[in-house]
């Protein structure tokens, strides 16, 4: 008894010491069947409920838009074969013939009209992509649809890959004609089931456990596909995910934790595919409430004082975060928009203030907080590379100006519901415009929140009428140069006012076993269509 | 007992030095000296407790003071390894905290949580056991069935559940401040049953003995009998149980922290450090997980051996 008790404790300790590696069966996976592991799972199967990277990554296999992106992220025809722009505010699309949904029903005009209107309906999180749309109607000719916009929108095609088409009959049959509002935790039939026209159909869905996709034999695109079946598993723990990749338990795993890049490359069994993601990471501060929710400062909101915001900006050493926590895979930025997107001047991504703790110290004292204050920093712990570590490092940096930040690291499903409800005083997250256009993050992150869907993720309620006016001009401006000027005007003000604290663009680290090849998509969306598996 | 005896006892009360000598010469200490393994365990335990007590004085840095933490010093290897710095003897963790200091304070935190939760569960368990053993009847039946139900769940699960409920019920900033209290209560809640069960059994046996009957006949109140006569006689088993339980409590605390629900990451305990280090274990940065892991193994092994020895030493049947 004495021995068994002690030895039980020892083995428990040894277990804790050893990484929790999964039992690894021998790699007998057939070439065409792959298993891929991700840090997080798709939040819903509803194509219009949540504008969220991993959700859209999974859904792009099942649902398609009128157009899609090729391996180099260029727009190409998908459910529409051709389009014209007969007048500046009217777009006419010729639909592809002979397309069927996964349940066998034919695809037609009514499905497009229904789906685009669904994306514009209450509860949809895709309104950033439908912002300029006023109406969708069947065209005069057979098998055509007409999209009408409030003003000329040169970037319309860029948003269409994100506006995915569902079967109208299927949605009506299952009572899923409106998107279930993700922010209110609502669900409907489309949350767990799917019926699209895409290259893969959903055969099994267990949220946070496994999602099985199978190549759809009736797909209209006859381009060769290497993957016939793909099982997505969520492996939240970094070390476990890498162990699964190296042991052959999974064929593809992402993200690979930065500290393991060298080890994976040296293993001879797998390699890391790298790039820079089109995503900006930043801090959002509550700039609206008169008193913060999670702070010991009563009766006033310290973030409303520009000196406090500048102090926070200057005490954060982004270079140190990049060098130590990201091992130089990230790229420090000066705005909440990533570089190299449409209508955005990369010069705006020079950081406005340099790292200077002494200056920050002075500013926070001038603002009347020599003893600092207490704050909760909300942070997702299963999304973005090293998010929790970055948050802890941010808390340590803020401590130098006596801001005592307690890190509230929670799963992303809870995190986004929380900050979406504006239940936050300070939070760390990121946004990547999946249409590669500057209007998208301006509308989602910078514009004043309104009922029309602007400012969806402007969780600190930053608001400036001049900025809003400039953003509205971006939406309506057909001329490329004047459009870029409007973007720059909005961002120059936002930057000067420190509406957010920009941090960095994260790196992409995809781990693929030897024999699995794919081009790295800089929106960090894994697309099985582009995989070749040997 | 006559008053003459009592005053004689008062006169011959020994001084502190004599007490120590008496303790060292006592039967139990002689027994300990004969058992080499138990002796080593006792020395290790004593050393670790001393280190934990003096941690704030001997730690070269204050790892809880975030202002002293420099991210640029993160992931440095131990001083003797290539790239190590002399000021960070055991290296640093992912945030740039000195591992030795974090380890010392983490050990202290682990021991404080273990001692506090064991004390709390012992207080609760012994009281419930005494009451149940004395009153019997429906109260006894209800309490013991609750204990039976709880015994069918692993202690870790109970602690996990209690911790989760506290976290969901209280706002984040309250949990952050009270996390040690929350975790102590969670572990105590998981541990009281052992005491209640044992003490109830012992109480049932004691209650039938002549001295209790005699006290009852002489009109002593039930409370007085319970506290003055029965409690001292059941103290032995509960102390032995407590020594064994300390190791369990340390493991429970580190497991909870390892799973990320224990103490906040900015004030790491040993379990938190193992969790942080786990991510780097295969990446070459072994020191973050190995040193806290070894410390945990040492303290758990030592207290366990000590507990086992104490149980055997106080068992009259094993003389």
Interface residues (C-beta under 8 A of the other chain):
Chain A: X2 X5 X6 X9 X10 X12 X13 X16 X17 X18 X19 X20 X237 X238 X239 X242 X243 X257 X259 X260 X262 X263 X294 X317 X320 X321 X323 X324 X325 X374 X376 X381 X388 X389 X392 X393 X395 X396 X397 X398 X399 X400 X406 X407 X408 X409
Chain B: X65 X66 X67 X69 X71 X72 X74 X75 X94 X95 X96 X171 X172 X173 X176 X244 X247 X251 X254 X255 X258 X260 X264 X265 X266 X271 X274 X278 X279 X280 X281 X282 X283 X284 X285 X289 X290 X293 X296 X297 X300 X301 X304 X305 X308 X311 X312
